[in-house]
């Protein structure tokens, strides 16, 4: 590598360190790194590392606008749904469905999270379900730690099942050309297995906290869940639009309509049927998250431009050789080590172009390559390892601290690392059986 490449790698690593340690806000760290790449490119003989062309229009080194607009569209959808009272309804329903059993309440909230995470993305779901969970625990005088940690696990596992369920899936899917249906076919079966494992694991881990029953009627009185829905007609219309969005995602193979277009059309339709004002649904858009994604794409794109990513990809492909299972194992468990330290979004952004080169050295590409699924499962499931390994974790722990119920890094890791190791071992066996044994 030349001097420019070495400095570019240094800028990238420093930005990564700031993102991982949160010493600087992640958006500022990513934007600062991108700015550093722009300045560095001024001294490069071959031309700038970051230009308007490479940043905004290049498929390999620029911002992936499909990911950005898919996220934006789904954020608007969730913003509209929030105003319908749907999520408050679910909270009260879950409390009443528990019938006084802490474990039953835990299972209900887990299933609600797991069902919504594949549809709305796990970060958005925990933003909605965490306040609900805190409210229910406060009303019922229950410890919050078991419920919030289980909520994180369910969101990260459930989000693994679809293209839009977890941000790393969007990044990897865009690079690999994976469709919504590809995730349903290849990822959902594993997620179903892991959800069963999750339920068994939390029953074991939190068995002591689940022994004391509570009186639902005393805590909630005669509150009817339907009372929190201000307009049932609007809610029904919004749910119809949501169902249409999901169907359109599934029909991508036939319609060839990109998920980002589906999300934008769905967002527009939901705004129309709900008559929500722009200031209401735009206020729900996480602009900082969108900015973070765009800056990351530019940052990694600069490394691609230097040839560093290409070199790493070539080295990884050479190390793997003809032993694809070795590559799968390295990706899956390597993701656990690195992904437990840094957020899985920048990790997936950096790894996707490397894995692309590894896949190119094998006979199987796209959805049929086990290497892509090893990266998906590794990035998503490693998100459960520590408090900073995924966006959903940071959101939940932040909301918990704000509510006066903090969960420390050590407390989270105590449960996170064992559960992550178990899920990754199961994922390895799933990949080995499906792509090596049964495909032979």
C-alpha positions in Angstrom: 0.0 0.0 0.0 1.1 3.6 -0.7 1.2 6.4 1.8 -2.3 7.7 0.7 -3.8 4.3 1.3 -2.2 4.0 4.8 -3.5 7.4 5.8 -7.0 6.5 4.4 -7.0 3.3 6.5 -6.0 5.4 9.6 -8.8 7.9 9.0 -11.2 5.0 8.7 -10.0 3.3 11.9 -10.1 6.5 13.9 -13.7 7.2 12.7 -14.6 3.6 13.6 -13.1 4.0 17.0 -15.1 7.1 17.7 -18.3 5.3 16.5 -17.6 2.3 18.7 -16.7 4.2 21.8 -19.3 6.9 21.4 -16.7 9.5 22.5 -18.0 11.5 19.6 -21.6 11.3 18.2 -21.6 8.6 15.5 -22.9 11.0 12.9 -20.2 13.5 13.6 -17.6 10.7 13.6 -18.8 9.3 10.2 -19.1 12.8 8.6 -15.7 13.7 10.0 -14.1 10.6 8.5 -15.7 11.4 5.1 -14.4 14.9 5.3 -10.9 13.6 6.1 -11.1 11.4 3.0 -12.1 14.4 0.9 -9.1 16.4 2.1 -6.7 13.4 1.7 -7.8 13.0 -1.9 -6.5 16.4 -2.8 -3.0 15.1 -2.4 -3.6 12.0 -4.6 -2.0 11.9 -8.1 -4.7 9.6 -9.5 -7.5 12.1 -8.5 -9.8 12.7 -5.5 -10.9 9.8 -3.3 -14.3 11.4 -2.9 -15.9 13.4 -5.7 -19.5 14.3 -6.5 -19.6 11.6 -9.1 -18.1 8.9 -6.7 -20.2 10.0 -3.7 -23.6 10.5 -5.3 -23.7 8.4 -8.5 -21.3 5.5 -8.3 -22.8 2.1 -7.5 -19.5 0.9 -5.9 -18.2 3.9 -4.0 -21.2 6.1 -3.5 -24.2 6.4 -1.3 -26.7 3.7 -1.9 -29.9 5.7 -2.3 -32.0 2.6 -2.4 -31.1 2.0 1.3 -31.6 5.6 2.3 -35.0 5.9 0.7 -36.2 2.5 1.9 -35.4 3.6 5.4 -37.0 7.0 5.0 -40.2 5.4 3.6 -40.5 2.9 6.4 -39.8 5.6 9.0 -42.7 7.6 7.6 -44.9 4.5 7.7 -44.0 4.0 11.4 -44.5 7.6 12.2 -48.1 7.5 10.9 -48.8 4.2 12.7 -47.6 5.7 15.9 -50.4 8.3 15.8 -53.1 5.7 15.3 -52.7 4.3 18.9 -51.8 0.9 17.6 -48.7 0.4 19.8 -50.4 1.6 23.0 -53.2 -0.9 22.2 -50.7 -3.7 21.9 -49.2 -2.8 25.3 -52.4 -2.9 27.1 -53.5 -6.1 25.3 -50.2 -7.7 26.3 -50.6 -6.8 29.9 -54.2 -8.3 30.0 -53.2 -11.4 28.0 -50.5 -12.2 30.6 -53.2 -13.0 33.2 -50.9 -12.2 36.0 -48.0 -14.3 34.9 -44.6 -12.5 34.5 -43.3 -15.2 32.2 -46.4 -15.1 30.0 -46.1 -11.3 29.8 -42.4 -11.8 28.8 -43.4 -14.2 26.1 -46.2 -12.0 24.7 -43.9 -9.0 24.5 -41.2 -11.1 22.9 -43.6 -12.4 20.2 -44.9 -8.9 19.6 -41.4 -7.6 19.1 -40.4 -10.6 16.9 -43.5 -10.2 14.7 -43.0 -6.4 14.1 -39.2 -6.4 13.8 -39.2 -8.0 10.3 -41.8 -5.5 9.1 -40.7 -2.2 10.6 -37.0 -2.8 11.3 -35.7 -3.6 14.8 -34.5 -0.2 15.7 -37.9 1.4 15.0 -39.7 -1.4 16.8 -37.6 -1.0 20.0 -38.2 2.7 19.9 -41.9 1.9 20.0 -42.0 -1.1 22.3 -39.5 0.0 24.9 -41.6 2.8 26.3 -44.5 0.4 26.3 -42.5 -2.2 28.2 -41.3 0.3 30.7 -44.9 1.5 31.2 -46.3 -2.0 31.7 -43.5 -2.9 34.2 -44.1 0.3 36.1 -47.8 -0.4 36.3 -47.4 -4.0 37.3 -44.3 -3.3 39.6 -42.1 -5.7 37.7 -38.3 -5.7 37.3 -37.4 -4.1 33.9 -34.1 -5.8 33.2 -35.4 -9.2 32.1 -38.0 -7.6 29.8 -35.7 -5.1 28.2 -32.8 -7.5 27.5 -35.3 -10.0 26.1 -36.7 -7.2 24.0 -33.3 -6.5 22.5 -32.7 -10.2 21.7 -36.1 -10.6 20.1 -35.6 -7.5 18.0 -32.2 -8.5 16.7 -33.2 -12.1 16.0 -36.5 -11.2 14.5 -35.0 -8.5 12.3 -32.6 -11.1 10.8 -35.5 -12.6 8.9 -36.2 -9.9 6.2 -34.4 -7.4 4.0 -35.8 -4.5 6.0 -35.7 -6.1 9.5 -32.2 -5.0 10.4 -30.1 -2.2 8.8 -27.1 -4.5 8.0 -29.5 -6.6 5.9 -30.2 -3.5 3.7 -26.5 -2.9 3.2 -25.7 -6.5 2.5 -28.8 -7.1 0.4 -28.0 -4.1 -1.8 -24.4 -5.2 -2.4 -25.4 -8.9 -3.0 -28.6 -8.3 -4.9 -30.7 -10.1 -2.3 -34.4 -9.6 -2.6 -37.1 -9.5 0.1 -38.1 -13.1 -0.9 -34.5 -14.3 -0.7 -34.5 -13.4 3.0 -37.8 -15.1 3.6 -36.6 -18.3 1.9 -33.1 -18.4 3.3 -33.2 -16.5 6.6 -36.7 -16.9 8.1 -36.4 -20.7 8.7 -33.3 -20.1 10.9 -35.1 -17.2 12.7 -38.0 -19.4 13.6 -35.6 -21.9 15.2 -33.8 -19.2 17.0 -37.0 -17.7 18.4 -37.8 -21.1 20.0 -34.3 -21.1 21.4 -34.8 -17.5 22.7 -37.9 -18.4 24.6 -36.2 -21.4 26.2 -33.1 -19.3 27.0 -35.0 -16.4 28.7 -37.1 -18.8 30.7 -33.9 -20.3 32.0 -31.9 -17.0 32.5 -34.7 -15.1 34.2 -36.5 -17.9 36.0 -35.9 -16.3 39.5 -37.4 -13.0 38.5 -40.5 -14.6 37.0 -41.8 -16.3 40.1 -44.0 -13.6 41.6 -47.4 -13.2 40.1 -49.3 -9.9 39.8 -52.9 -8.7 39.8 -53.7 -7.3 36.3 -57.1 -5.9 37.3 -55.7 -4.1 40.3 -52.9 -2.6 38.1 -54.9 -1.7 35.0 -58.4 -1.4 36.4 -61.1 -1.4 33.8 -59.0 0.2 31.0 -60.1 -1.1 27.6 -57.2 -1.4 25.1 -59.6 -0.1 22.4 -59.9 3.2 24.2 -56.4 4.3 23.2 -57.3 4.1 19.5 -58.7 7.6 18.6 -60.1 6.6 15.2 -60.6 3.0 14.3 -61.4 3.8 10.6 -58.0 5.4 10.1 -56.2 2.5 11.8 -57.9 0.0 9.6 -57.0 2.0 6.4 -53.4 2.2 7.6 -53.2 -1.5 8.3 -54.5 -2.2 4.8 -51.7 0.0 3.4 -49.2 -1.8 5.5 -50.4 -5.2 4.3 -50.1 -3.9 0.7 -46.5 -2.8 1.3 -45.6 -6.3 2.6 -47.3 -8.0 -0.3 -45.4 -5.7 -2.7 -42.1 -6.5 -1.0 -42.9 -10.2 -1.5 -43.9 -9.8 -5.2 -40.5 -8.1 -6.1 -39.5 -11.2 -8.1 -42.5 -10.7 -10.4 -42.9 -6.9 -10.4 -39.2 -6.0 -10.3 -40.1 -3.0 -8.2 -37.3 -2.0 -5.9 -38.1 -2.2 -2.2 -37.2 1.5 -1.9 -39.9 2.5 -4.4 -42.4 0.3 -2.6 -41.5 1.9 0.7 -41.9 5.4 -0.7 -45.2 4.7 -2.5 -46.5 3.0 0.7 -45.4 6.0 2.8 -47.3 8.3 0.5 -50.4 6.1 0.5 -50.4 5.9 4.3 -50.1 9.7 4.6 -53.0 10.1 2.3 -55.3 7.6 4.0 -54.5 8.9 7.5 -54.5 12.6 6.5 -51.5 13.1 8.7 -49.8 16.5 8.5 -46.2 16.7 7.2 -44.9 18.2 10.5 -46.3 15.1 12.3 -44.9 12.3 10.2 -41.6 14.1 9.3 -41.0 14.6 13.0 -40.8 10.8 13.3 -38.0 10.5 10.7 -34.7 9.7 12.2 -32.6 12.2 10.2 -29.5 11.4 12.2 -29.7 7.8 11.2 -30.1 8.6 7.5 -27.1 11.0 7.7 -25.1 8.3 9.4 -25.8 5.8 6.6 -24.9 8.3 3.9 -21.6 9.3 5.6 -20.7 5.6 6.1 -21.2 4.8 2.4 -18.9 7.7 1.5 -16.3 6.7 4.1 -16.1 3.0 2.9 -16.3 4.1 -0.8 -13.1 6.1 -0.3 -11.4 2.9 0.9 -12.7 1.1 -2.2 -11.3 3.9 -4.3 -7.8 3.5 -2.8 -7.8 -0.2 -3.5 -7.6 -1.2 0.1 -10.9 -3.0 0.1 -10.0 -4.8 -3.1 -6.7 -6.0 -1.5 -8.5 -7.2 1.7 -11.0 -9.0 -0.4 -8.3 -10.7 -2.5 -6.4 -11.7 0.6 -9.6 -13.1 2.2 -10.5 -15.0 -1.0 -6.9 -16.4 -1.1 -7.0 -17.5 2.5 -10.3 -19.2 1.9 -9.2 -21.0 -1.3 -11.6 -23.7 -2.3 -12.7 -24.2 1.3 -15.9 -22.2 1.4 -16.9 -23.7 4.7 -13.8 -22.2 6.2 -14.8 -18.8 4.8 -18.3 -19.2 6.3 -16.8 -20.1 9.7 -14.5 -17.1 9.7 -17.2 -14.7 8.7 -19.7 -16.0 11.1 -17.5 -16.1 14.2 -15.3 -13.2 13.2 -18.4 -11.1 13.0 -19.1 -12.1 16.7 -15.7 -10.9 17.8 -15.7 -7.6 15.8 -19.4 -7.1 15.9 -19.4 -7.2 19.7 -17.1 -4.3 19.8 -18.5 -2.0 17.1 -22.0 -1.3 15.9 -23.1 -3.9 13.2 -24.1 -1.2 10.7 -20.6 0.2 10.0 -19.3 -3.4 10.3 -21.6 -4.6 7.5 -20.8 -1.6 5.4 -17.1 -2.3 5.6 -17.4 -6.1 5.1 -19.9 -6.2 2.2 -17.4 -5.3 -0.5 -14.8 -7.7 0.9 -17.3 -10.6 1.0 -18.4 -9.6 -2.6 -14.8 -10.5 -3.7 -14.8 -13.7 -1.7 -18.1 -14.7 -3.4 -16.7 -14.0 -6.8 -14.0 -16.6 -6.2 -16.7 -19.3 -5.7 -19.2 -21.0 -8.0 -22.2 -19.7 -6.2 -23.3 -16.1 -6.2 -26.2 -14.0 -4.8 -28.7 -15.8 -2.6 -27.2 -19.2 -3.3 -23.9 -18.2 -1.7 -23.5 -19.3 1.9 -20.9 -16.6 2.4 -23.5 -13.8 2.1 -25.7 -15.5 4.7 -22.8 -16.0 7.0 -22.2 -12.3 6.9 -26.0 -11.6 7.4 -26.3 -14.0 10.4 -22.9 -12.9 11.8 -23.7 -9.2 11.7 -27.2 -9.5 12.9 -26.8 -12.1 15.7 -23.6 -10.6 17.0 -25.7 -7.5 17.7 -26.8 -9.3 20.9 -23.3 -9.7 22.3 -22.8 -6.3 24.0 -24.6 -3.1 24.8 -23.0 -1.3 21.8 -23.1 -4.1 19.2 -26.4 -2.9 17.5 -28.5 0.2 17.2 -31.4 -1.5 19.0 -29.3 -2.1 22.1 -28.2 1.5 22.3 -31.8 2.7 21.9 -33.2 0.4 24.6 -30.5 1.0 27.2 -30.7 4.8 26.5 -34.5 4.8 27.1 -34.1 2.6 30.2 -31.5 5.0 31.7 -33.8 8.0 30.9 -36.6 6.2 32.8 -34.4 5.7 35.8 -33.9 1.9 35.2 -30.4 1.8 33.9 -28.8 -1.4 32.6 -25.0 -1.5 32.8 -22.6 -2.8 30.1 -21.6 -5.6 32.4 -25.2 -6.6 33.1 -26.1 -6.7 29.4 -22.9 -8.7 28.5 -23.6 -11.2 31.2 -26.6 -12.4 29.2 -25.6 -11.2 25.7 -22.4 -13.1 25.1 -23.8 -16.6 26.1 -26.9 -16.1 24.0 -24.9 -14.8 21.0 -22.6 -17.8 21.1 -25.5 -20.3 21.2 -27.3 -18.6 18.3 -24.1 -18.4 16.2 -23.4 -22.1 16.7 -26.9 -22.9 15.6 -26.5 -20.6 12.6 -23.3 -22.4 11.6 -25.0 -25.8 11.7 -27.9 -24.3 9.7 -25.6 -23.0 7.0 -23.5 -26.3 7.0 -26.6 -28.5 6.7 -28.5 -26.3 4.1 -25.7 -25.3 1.8 -23.1 -28.0 2.2 -24.9 -31.3 3.2 -28.3 -31.0 1.5 -27.0 -29.1 -1.5 -24.3 -31.7 -2.2 
